[in-house]
Amino acid sequence: MAHFPAVGLFVLLVLGGLGFPFPEDATLILCGVLIATGVVKPLAGLIASYAGLISMDLFLFHIGKKYGTKVTSAKRFSKILTQERLLKLEQKFSRWGIFFLVIGRQLVGLRAQIFLACGTLRMPSFKFLAADMASALITMAIMVGIGYAGGNSINSLSRNIHRIGDAAVVLVVVSIFFFFFYKYVKRGRTP
């Protein structure tokens, strides 16, 4: 990550998609922070993150497409998608169509289930890819934007740290003053 941050972002997204504890949203926020702090070039970070997102979504989609409903009984994937959940998702797709994929991709606990379900329900690959790519742009804009704003705040904070220290000292002194003033007033009111 230190030497090749864009590659590191891609690897974190792939590992997160495989079940390792690297949440997609946290990695995208990290991408924004790295861009804001100048650790990674914006284009490289965004392309690597986008490629990581799409590749893992396609991986889950193809697992669902290859194994069909058997995926709900496979030990590894039954934790992600149960038979009951697949039936509920199928109803949602029947009602909302591709729009359900676009919206569902934005929901943290539902993403992997939706990708597996799309494959299991034999959604055409091109239709899945087009909807997922569009939806991933929304996810990236939100999460990388949050990270970028936070990264800029960190930069601003580090530039103004002495002002914050001065303000903290003043806040502590004023708080102590009001605490003792309150005790003094309270003592004067009691018999």
PyMOL commands that set and color helices and strands:
alter all, ss='L'
color gray80, all
select helices_A, chain A and resi 5-17+24-36+42-72+75-78+83-96+98-104+108-120+125-159+161-189
alter helices_A, ss='H'
color red, helices_A
deselect
rebuild
show_as cartoon
